[in-house]
Amino acid sequence: MVWPFGWVAVYTRFRDFSETLRVKSRRRCQAGFSRILKQLGSEGTPSNGAEVRFVMPEFDEWESFYVIVGAAAGALIGLQFVVMTLVAERPPLRAAEAGTAFATPTIVHFSAALLLSALLRVPWHTSIMAGAVLGAVAVGGIGYGLFVAHQMGKQTAYKPDFEDWVCFALLPIIAYGLLLLSAIAIPFHMREGLFGVGAATLLLLFIGIHNAWDSVAYLVYANTQRDVGQQPRGASENEK
């Protein structure tokens, strides 16, 4: 009668030992999974062994910055439509020819700043995914910048000077190039990469502001010169 009770004790100890190993293995797997997510740019926090919560606090620190930049870009886009509506009543000669080189890029840069402000508020699961999307935007911007430079040299309605080449062609390409480098750096050096994205977004916003003012000032000057040229001789003396 002693043997059965001995086997029960052995079985009980074996069962407790197996349960301990199972719990330790599960905890180790959860810890390893959390480390992998952290290396990918996320912070995994297992809950009850099943649910994982993704957190990227570095992006949350830029919330106020992109709210301000995005709101400014959206408002300036609206003002550009108002200006173009007013200019359409008295368009300068061959305005359509120069529009693709000087007018449309301003809207594109404002839109890029607004898009980047929205993308940086998306709840990304990994920094790799965020960097890939930002890199795609940067590549498209570089390609568009090269297209604008080609259009500037091709159109004959206006002869660009040195400042025009810098502000309408060179600086946008530099801004999108900085965005591309920052997007590549985000999965490895997130803090520095986000600073680069912020600098590129702000640069695009100020490029758009300068180019919009420059274009409006030129259109006003061109219309004024045309009015002076069409004014009948002696009209100013008669008005006096």
Residue pairs with C-beta under 8 A, 6 or more apart in sequence:
26 49
30 46
30 49
33 44
33 46
33 52
34 43
34 44
34 45
34 46
36 44
37 43
37 44
37 52
37 54
38 44
40 126
40 127
40 128
40 187
41 56
41 124
41 126
41 127
41 128
41 130
41 186
41 187
41 190
42 54
42 55
42 56
42 125
42 126
42 127
43 54
43 55
43 56
43 57
44 52
44 53
44 54
45 52
45 53
45 55
46 52
47 53
54 123
54 125
56 123
56 124
56 127
58 190
58 191
58 194
59 120
59 121
59 124
59 130
59 194
62 120
62 194
62 198
63 121
65 198
66 116
66 117
66 120
66 121
66 201
67 117
69 113
69 116
69 117
69 201
69 202
69 205
70 113
70 114
70 117
70 118
72 113
72 205
73 110
73 111
73 113
73 114
73 117
73 205
73 208
74 114
76 110
76 205
76 208
76 209
76 212
77 107
77 110
77 111
77 114
79 212
80 106
80 107
80 110
80 212
83 212
83 216
84 103
87 95
87 216
87 219
90 223
92 219
92 222
92 223
92 226
93 157
93 226
94 156
94 157
95 157
95 219
97 155
97 156
97 157
98 155
98 157
98 158
100 148
100 151
100 155
101 148
101 151
101 152
101 154
101 155
101 168
102 152
102 158
102 164
102 168
102 211
102 215
103 215
105 144
105 148
105 168
105 172
105 211
106 208
106 211
106 212
106 215
108 144
109 172
109 175
109 204
109 205
109 207
109 208
109 211
110 204
110 205
110 208
112 137
112 141
112 176
112 201
112 204
113 201
113 202
113 204
113 205
113 208
115 137
116 134
116 137
116 179
116 197
116 200
116 201
116 204
117 201
119 130
119 133
119 134
119 137
120 194
120 197
122 130
124 130
126 187
127 186
127 187
127 190
128 187
130 186
131 183
131 184
131 185
131 186
131 187
131 193
132 183
134 179
134 182
134 183
134 186
134 197
135 180
135 183
135 184
137 179
137 183
138 176
138 177
138 179
138 180
138 183
138 200
139 176
139 180
141 172
141 175
141 176
141 179
142 173
142 176
142 177
142 180
145 169
145 172
145 173
145 176
146 173
148 168
148 169
148 172
149 165
149 169
149 173
152 160
152 164
152 165
152 168
152 169
153 160
158 218
160 168
164 214
167 207
167 210
167 211
167 214
168 211
171 203
171 207
172 204
172 207
174 203
175 200
175 203
175 204
175 207
176 200
176 204
178 196
178 199
178 200
178 203
179 196
179 197
179 200
179 201
181 196
182 192
182 193
182 194
182 195
182 196
182 197
182 199
182 200
183 193
183 197
184 193
185 192
185 193
185 196
186 193
186 194
186 197
187 193
